[in-house]
Amino acid sequence: MPRSSTASLVLAALCSLAPLTAHAQQKSGLPDGADKALVEGVCSACHPVSQILQSSGYTRDAWQELVGTMIDLSKTPAEQGKITQYLVTHFPPNTNRAPKLVAGDGKVTFKEWFVPTLGQRSRDPVEAPDGGIWWVGQWSDLIGRIDPKTGAMKEYPLPSKSKPHTVTIDNAGGVWYTGNGNATIGKIDPADGKVTVYKMPDPAAKDPHSAKFDSKGILWFTLQNSNMIGRLDPATGDIKLVTMKTPNSKPYGIKIDAQGTPWIACNGSNCLVKVDTATMELTEVKLPTPGTTVRRLDIAPDGLIWYVNSGKGKLGRLDPKSGAIKEWDSPSGPESHPYAIAVVGGYIWYNESGTRPDVLVRFDPKTEKFQSWAIPSGGVHAGIIRHMRPTRDGNLLIHQSSTNRIILVTLK
């Protein structure tokens, strides 16, 4: 649908956001009404408008706040008012995807940081040895650092079209990212912002995704849509790649066990995969439930592997020694789409990304009981955790990518 001239003027100012073409060419499905074209044009600069259709809806003030986390329309108040009016008219608060929150005796507190560049889709925060918190802004080709003591933030530009998917810290405290958009792995020097780039040696390896260093300093990483696993030796720059045994298994999350062995989650098939570090031979562990897909996994101190069964709305556990597998239904049911996961303080923490709001869930392996909390994003509940990682003092770093927030969860 053609955009109005006012919409075009607004979009021209959004130079830090992704191009419109991919989203704008799709049929939006938005309801007819005044200023539909304006909303289609402005909102599709950042994300598919299907995210509006899938939202929990908001009040006028909440819609205005939410839009303000993505784009600055303060210089075009007329357009801002039209967009807000359309959204509140057609998408008032609803309970279509409401979670089933479970009470319990656990307590958590959330501390939020609102990162500077709007529309960047901040994600995957991780703590460095000096206490700094690093994140990537996938849609704005940047990497950033928070000083949690002062709240000071600094953002560093990355090469164009990097679309960084995650940031990880090496054993010496070096800061690395995966270039999901331009088939690279990169390392940044915080002193001067210089970026060292390692390109994939195979043109079929297009989308480095999640990454983890082993104890020897080797970086292991997944390439989801390329259906590959990679290994980078920072000492030599050598990269080796291997293709997954199952077509379209979509390797996603990755963790290293106590023996130094990488384990991979399959987001396109019902499997977990073990990697031989010497030969890169892959061993699949088939998960029992048809339709299972796994976004991420984590490994407990006792060696048990915990994973989210995203496709079926379950939490799962694999004993890699015996091969025994057990799964539990997530509180919000089969459509809850568990996503990120971390083992912290003897509990399993994950989120239900298919609900609105996004929900943080705690599972006690001893009692097999759940507890959950709605995750805040300023004055609204919006966003999705796509990765969570523990801090050195036993708390949890998460994010809400839709609202540009990095969040420290203090576990009590």
GUMAR-708473 format. One record per residue (C-alpha): residue number from 1; x negated, y negated, z negated. Coordinates in steps of 0.001 Angstrom, whole numbers. Each point is the difference from the previous one (the first is absolute). Example, Ala and Ser with C-alpha at 12.3 -4.5 7.8 and 13.67 -1.06 7.14 Angstrom:
GUMAR-708473
- 1 | -12300 | 4500 | -7800
- 2 | -1370 | -3440 | 660
end
This chain:
GUMAR-708473
- 1 | 0 | 0 | 0
- 2 | -1447 | -3426 | 917
- 3 | -1188 | -2117 | -2908
- 4 | 1108 | -3560 | -628
- 5 | -2519 | -2813 | 430
- 6 | -38 | -574 | -3744
- 7 | -856 | 3629 | -572
- 8 | -2852 | -287 | 2473
- 9 | -1380 | -3043 | -1796
- 10 | 104 | 1813 | -3313
- 11 | -1674 | 3051 | 1488
- 12 | -2756 | -2059 | 1550
- 13 | -1089 | -993 | -3486
- 14 | -340 | 3587 | -1108
- 15 | -3456 | 497 | 1444
- 16 | -1083 | 2333 | -2819
- 17 | 2779 | 2474 | 693
- 18 | 198 | 2890 | 2450
- 19 | 1211 | -632 | 3553
- 20 | 3714 | 230 | 648
- 21 | 141 | 2144 | 3074
- 22 | 137 | 3494 | -1498
- 23 | 2773 | -807 | -2450
- 24 | 1891 | -2583 | 2025
- 25 | 440 | 2331 | 2948
- 26 | 1919 | 2458 | -2172
- 27 | 3730 | -305 | -565
- 28 | 290 | -1443 | -3457
- 29 | 3351 | 1359 | -1115
- 30 | 628 | -3180 | -1970
- 31 | 3674 | -987 | -279
- 32 | 1265 | -2728 | 2310
- 33 | 319 | -3442 | -1488
- 34 | -1314 | -3530 | 68
- 35 | -3808 | -113 | 196
- 36 | -441 | 3723 | 623
- 37 | -2543 | -806 | 2730
- 38 | -1937 | -2257 | -2343
- 39 | -227 | 2740 | -2642
- 40 | -985 | 2581 | 2609
- 41 | -2779 | -2198 | 1295
- 42 | -1484 | -1178 | -3280
- 43 | 284 | 3243 | -1955
- 44 | -1274 | 2258 | 2771
- 45 | -3290 | -1914 | 16
- 46 | -923 | 1855 | -3166
- 47 | 1966 | 3248 | -73
- 48 | 2804 | 1889 | 1734
- 49 | 3360 | -1502 | -879
- 50 | 1090 | 3507 | -1002
- 51 | -1570 | -858 | -3353
- 52 | 2756 | -2557 | -484
- 53 | 2631 | 2609 | 813
- 54 | -1547 | 2384 | -2532
- 55 | -351 | -2549 | -2788
- 56 | 2032 | -84 | -3204
- 57 | 1229 | -3483 | 909
- 58 | -542 | -3129 | -2060
- 59 | 1587 | -3156 | -1312
- 60 | -722 | -3315 | 1716
- 61 | -2796 | -898 | -2416
- 62 | -1533 | 3462 | 267
- 63 | 83 | 16 | 3813
- 64 | -1666 | -3408 | 33
- 65 | -2694 | 1218 | -2368
- 66 | -569 | 3191 | 1976
- 67 | -303 | -1792 | 3348
- 68 | -2402 | -2435 | -1670
- 69 | -2414 | 2843 | -769
- 70 | -304 | 723 | 3715
- 71 | 87 | -3345 | 1840
- 72 | -78 | -3690 | -923
- 73 | 3092 | -1701 | 1393
- 74 | -220 | -3027 | -2269
- 75 | -802 | -2272 | 2964
- 76 | 3116 | 1165 | 1839
- 77 | 2701 | -165 | -2718
- 78 | 2867 | 166 | 2504
- 79 | -1238 | 3322 | 1379
- 80 | -707 | 1230 | -3524
- 81 | 3581 | -751 | -975
- 82 | 1424 | 1736 | 3059
- 83 | -2056 | 3135 | -583
- 84 | 956 | 138 | -3662
- 85 | 3683 | -549 | 767
- 86 | 30 | 2797 | 2584
- 87 | -1722 | 2434 | -2362
- 88 | 2179 | -708 | -3026
- 89 | 3154 | 179 | 2154
- 90 | -777 | 3363 | 1548
- 91 | -2255 | 1578 | -2615
- 92 | 1268 | -745 | -3503
- 93 | -1126 | 2269 | -2876
- 94 | 960 | 3655 | 469
- 95 | -650 | 3329 | -1703
- 96 | -321 | 2165 | 3120
- 97 | -3475 | 1199 | -931
- 98 | 79 | -554 | -3737
- 99 | -2418 | 2198 | -1978
- 100 | 882 | 2229 | -2898
- 101 | -2032 | -1569 | -2782
- 102 | -935 | 2331 | -2843
- 103 | -466 | -1338 | -3530
- 104 | -2709 | 1212 | -2346
- 105 | -2437 | -964 | -2708
- 106 | -2813 | -1187 | 2290
- 107 | -705 | -3707 | 429
- 108 | -1668 | -1888 | 2817
- 109 | -655 | -3629 | 787
- 110 | -517 | -1501 | 3453
- 111 | -2433 | -2842 | 740
- 112 | 342 | -1463 | 3484
- 113 | -2324 | -1983 | 2222
- 114 | 1484 | -1735 | 3047
- 115 | -2736 | 16 | 2634
- 116 | -692 | -3136 | 2077
- 117 | 653 | 799 | 3672
- 118 | 3694 | 508 | 705
- 119 | 1208 | 2936 | 2064
- 120 | -3227 | 1958 | -406
- 121 | 1521 | 3192 | -1438
- 122 | -2433 | 233 | -2908
- 123 | -664 | 3586 | -1003
- 124 | -2195 | 2705 | -1545
- 125 | -1625 | -1878 | -2925
- 126 | -3032 | 1610 | -1597
- 127 | -2233 | -975 | -2907
- 128 | -3736 | -538 | 579
- 129 | -2647 | 717 | -2665
- 130 | -198 | -3711 | -883
- 131 | 3735 | -44 | -795
- 132 | 1008 | -1855 | 3142
- 133 | 3086 | 1234 | 1836
- 134 | -257 | 345 | 3770
- 135 | 2881 | 284 | 2450
- 136 | 556 | -157 | 3768
- 137 | 2463 | -2179 | 1912
- 138 | 868 | 2337 | 2839
- 139 | 2013 | -2384 | 2161
- 140 | -2443 | -2904 | -361
- 141 | -3334 | 1787 | 537
- 142 | -1405 | -906 | -3391
- 143 | -1389 | 1450 | -3180
- 144 | 331 | -1716 | -3363
- 145 | -1243 | 25 | -3573
- 146 | 1711 | -936 | -3257
- 147 | -1862 | -916 | -3165
- 148 | 2505 | 1405 | -2518
- 149 | -1485 | -2087 | -2817
- 150 | 540 | -3355 | 1689
- 151 | 2544 | 853 | 2686
- 152 | -2307 | -1493 | 2635
- 153 | 412 | 1535 | 3457
- 154 | -2141 | -100 | 3109
- 155 | 829 | 1326 | 3446
- 156 | -2534 | 1028 | 2662
- 157 | 824 | 215 | 3734
- 158 | -571 | 3295 | 1782
- 159 | -478 | 587 | 3735
- 160 | 3092 | -658 | 2090
- 161 | 2493 | 2878 | 273
- 162 | -1656 | 1967 | -2797
- 163 | 3347 | 429 | -1773
- 164 | -1790 | 1295 | -3119
- 165 | 1937 | 2828 | -1568
- 166 | -1884 | 544 | -3230
- 167 | -3013 | -1154 | -1993
- 168 | -2281 | 2333 | -1911
- 169 | -3099 | -509 | -2144
- 170 | -3225 | 1947 | 459
- 171 | -2113 | 1373 | -2832
- 172 | -2133 | -3159 | -117
- 173 | 2996 | -2336 | -74
- 174 | 5 | -745 | 3740
- 175 | 3324 | -975 | 1570
- 176 | 1254 | 1952 | 3032
- 177 | 3201 | -35 | 2039
- 178 | 1635 | 2066 | 2732
- 179 | 726 | -1812 | 3275
- 180 | 3329 | 1628 | 812
- 181 | 585 | -2250 | 3003
- 182 | -3372 | 24 | 1753
- 183 | -1427 | 3472 | -755
- 184 | -2691 | -1114 | -2434
- 185 | -1333 | 363 | -3509
- 186 | -1430 | -3184 | -1483
- 187 | -2060 | -1208 | -2934
- 188 | 103 | -3574 | -1254
- 189 | -2686 | -1910 | -1885
- 190 | 1845 | -2154 | -2568
- 191 | -2957 | -2370 | -238
- 192 | 328 | -1346 | 3524
- 193 | 3051 | 1778 | 1432
- 194 | -2098 | 1796 | 2619
- 195 | 1695 | 3124 | 1327
- 196 | -1839 | 3084 | 1230
- 197 | 2135 | 2033 | 2389
- 198 | -232 | 3696 | 852
- 199 | 1956 | 972 | 3125
- 200 | 1586 | 3386 | 523
- 201 | -2105 | 2135 | 2378
- 202 | 3039 | 1565 | 1685
- 203 | 2608 | -2135 | 1847
- 204 | 2671 | 2410 | -1238
- 205 | -805 | -1050 | -3581
- 206 | 2093 | -3163 | -132
- 207 | 1286 | -593 | -3500
- 208 | -2211 | 454 | -3086
- 209 | 2453 | 102 | -2876
- 210 | -870 | 999 | -3584
- 211 | -3543 | 506 | -1285
- 212 | -1907 | 1287 | -3012
- 213 | -3697 | 254 | -902
- 214 | -1373 | 3233 | -1430
- 215 | -2682 | 151 | -2697
- 216 | -2753 | 155 | 2643
- 217 | 1095 | -3283 | 1554
- 218 | 1622 | 1512 | 3085
- 219 | 3224 | -1666 | 1121
- 220 | 2839 | 2362 | 950
- 221 | 3003 | -1422 | 1807
- 222 | 3218 | 931 | 1775
- 223 | 1297 | -1095 | 3401
- 224 | 3745 | 551 | -211
- 225 | 1336 | -308 | 3545
- 226 | -3272 | 1197 | 1544
- 227 | 452 | 3191 | -2069
- 228 | -3628 | -9 | -1123
- 229 | -2239 | 23 | -3068
- 230 | -3221 | -2030 | -7
- 231 | -3284 | -131 | -1877
- 232 | -2323 | -3023 | -47
- 233 | -3531 | 50 | -1376
- 234 | -760 | -3644 | -920
- 235 | -3747 | 718 | -79
- 236 | -112 | 821 | 3700
- 237 | 3315 | -1307 | 1336
- 238 | 724 | 3467 | 1369
- 239 | 3692 | 850 | 352
- 240 | 1350 | 3504 | 528
- 241 | 3615 | 800 | 816
- 242 | 2094 | 3142 | -43
- 243 | 3537 | 570 | 1267
- 244 | 2661 | 1464 | -2264
- 245 | 1036 | 3589 | 707
- 246 | 3716 | -785 | 100
- 247 | 1029 | -2439 | 2746
- 248 | 1591 | -3202 | -1269
- 249 | -709 | 851 | -3633
- 250 | -929 | -3663 | -533
- 251 | -2719 | 33 | -2679
- 252 | 767 | -2785 | -2449
- 253 | -1149 | -147 | -3643
- 254 | -3406 | 1342 | -1037
- 255 | -1631 | 844 | -3355
- 256 | -3228 | 1720 | -1067
- 257 | 61 | 2778 | -2619
- 258 | -2559 | 567 | -2768
- 259 | -2061 | 2246 | 2290
- 260 | -249 | -2748 | 2606
- 261 | 2521 | 1568 | 2372
- 262 | 2381 | -2293 | 1900
- 263 | 3717 | 839 | -34
- 264 | 2383 | -1483 | 2558
- 265 | 3758 | -638 | -32
- 266 | 1972 | 757 | 3193
- 267 | 2619 | -2636 | 782
- 268 | 1255 | 1879 | 3058
- 269 | 64 | 3596 | -1184
- 270 | 488 | 2098 | -3138
- 271 | -3660 | 350 | -905
- 272 | -2926 | -1062 | -2100
- 273 | -3464 | 431 | 1512
- 274 | -3344 | 827 | -1595
- 275 | -3179 | -1182 | 1766
- 276 | -3299 | 1875 | -78
- 277 | -2563 | -2779 | -504
- 278 | -2794 | 1842 | 1785
- 279 | 1816 | 1226 | 3108
- 280 | 3161 | -2153 | -29
- 281 | 1996 | 3202 | 368
- 282 | 3617 | -615 | -998
- 283 | 2039 | 2358 | -2166
- 284 | 3755 | -563 | -49
- 285 | 2188 | 695 | -3002
- 286 | 3563 | 357 | 1229
- 287 | 2626 | -1478 | -2294
- 288 | 3127 | 2116 | -419
- 289 | 2878 | -2359 | 799
- 290 | 816 | -570 | 3703
- 291 | 172 | -3693 | 814
- 292 | -2658 | -881 | -2561
- 293 | -2247 | -2944 | 827
- 294 | -2610 | -1361 | -2396
- 295 | -1103 | -3632 | -93
- 296 | -2564 | 246 | -2792
- 297 | -1499 | 2235 | -2656
- 298 | -2163 | -228 | -3103
- 299 | -2104 | 2443 | -1986
- 300 | 285 | 347 | -3789
- 301 | -3009 | 544 | -2280
- 302 | 982 | 3681 | -304
- 303 | -291 | 403 | 3779
- 304 | 3719 | 250 | 721
- 305 | 1071 | -1843 | 3136
- 306 | 3115 | -2162 | -274
- 307 | 1749 | -1231 | 3120
- 308 | 3130 | -1845 | 1072
- 309 | 2350 | 1969 | 2218
- 310 | 1127 | -3122 | 1824
- 311 | 2230 | 1779 | 2489
- 312 | 2063 | 1798 | -2631
- 313 | -76 | -2406 | -2945
- 314 | -2048 | 2204 | -2309
- 315 | -3131 | -5 | -2142
- 316 | -2282 | 2973 | 581
- 317 | -2954 | 1770 | -1612
- 318 | -2531 | 2380 | 1525
- 319 | -2350 | 2175 | -2016
- 320 | -2876 | 345 | 2501
- 321 | -1420 | 3024 | -1854
- 322 | 3123 | 2160 | -68
- 323 | 1869 | -1605 | 2879
- 324 | 3077 | -464 | -2200
- 325 | 2269 | -2855 | 1032
- 326 | 2807 | -1582 | -1985
- 327 | 2270 | -2932 | 872
- 328 | 2414 | -2209 | -1941
- 329 | 2870 | -2085 | 1386
- 330 | -733 | -3725 | -279
- 331 | 2654 | -1827 | -2085
- 332 | 1493 | -1979 | 2915
- 333 | 479 | 3050 | 2168
- 334 | -1007 | 1336 | 3422
- 335 | 4 | -3410 | 1718
- 336 | -2232 | -1653 | -2615
- 337 | -3162 | 444 | 2123
- 338 | -2780 | 159 | -2615
- 339 | -3056 | -1736 | 1436
- 340 | -3036 | -943 | -2131
- 341 | -1245 | 2117 | -2912
- 342 | -2632 | -112 | -2757
- 343 | -834 | 2126 | -3031
- 344 | -676 | -2321 | -2941
- 345 | 14 | 600 | -3750
- 346 | 1323 | 3537 | 237
- 347 | 3064 | -1077 | 2032
- 348 | 820 | 109 | 3692
- 349 | 973 | -3405 | 1395
- 350 | 1615 | -541 | 3379
- 351 | 2608 | -2189 | 1686
- 352 | 3329 | 623 | 1689
- 353 | -360 | -2125 | 3132
- 354 | 3342 | 993 | 1502
- 355 | 1921 | -1836 | -2707
- 356 | 727 | -3695 | -375
- 357 | -1563 | -1180 | -2169
- 358 | -3234 | 1981 | 295
- 359 | -369 | 2065 | -3178
- 360 | -3033 | 1004 | -2061
- 361 | 446 | 3525 | -1376
- 362 | -1871 | 1747 | -2808
- 363 | 16 | 3795 | -329
- 364 | -1195 | 1816 | -3129
- 365 | -1437 | 3405 | 1009
- 366 | 338 | 1287 | -3558
- 367 | 3721 | -691 | -406
- 368 | 871 | -180 | 3721
- 369 | 1958 | -3193 | -688
- 370 | 189 | -3126 | 2134
- 371 | 224 | -3697 | -818
- 372 | 260 | -2874 | 2484
- 373 | -71 | -3790 | 344
- 374 | 1056 | -2432 | 2728
- 375 | -3099 | -1785 | 1340
- 376 | 209 | -3807 | 9
- 377 | -1089 | -2353 | 2775
- 378 | 311 | -3462 | -1473
- 379 | 3689 | -743 | -450
- 380 | 1112 | 2736 | 2407
- 381 | -476 | 3731 | 239
- 382 | -1463 | 612 | 3446
- 383 | -2893 | 1827 | 1591
- 384 | -1572 | 3432 | 72
- 385 | -3031 | 1467 | -1736
- 386 | -2072 | 1795 | 2615
- 387 | -2974 | 837 | -2211
- 388 | -701 | -70 | -3742
- 389 | -3295 | 435 | -1817
- 390 | -1081 | 49 | -3639
- 391 | -2192 | -2604 | -1639
- 392 | -3020 | 910 | -2087
- 393 | 1910 | -685 | -3227
- 394 | 2863 | 2328 | 909
- 395 | 2555 | -2349 | 1498
- 396 | 1395 | -70 | 3526
- 397 | -401 | -2266 | 3034
- 398 | 2935 | -173 | 2408
- 399 | 1385 | -2508 | 2486
- 400 | 3158 | -1169 | 1715
- 401 | -1084 | -449 | 3588
- 402 | 3197 | -1685 | 1196
- 403 | -383 | -2847 | -2477
- 404 | -3792 | -490 | -10
- 405 | -464 | 1103 | -3574
- 406 | -2749 | 1935 | -1767
- 407 | 1152 | 1429 | -3338
- 408 | -1793 | 1331 | -3067
- 409 | 2132 | 2461 | -1948
- 410 | -1065 | 268 | -3634
- 411 | 950 | 3442 | -1290
- 412 | 961 | 98 | -3664
end
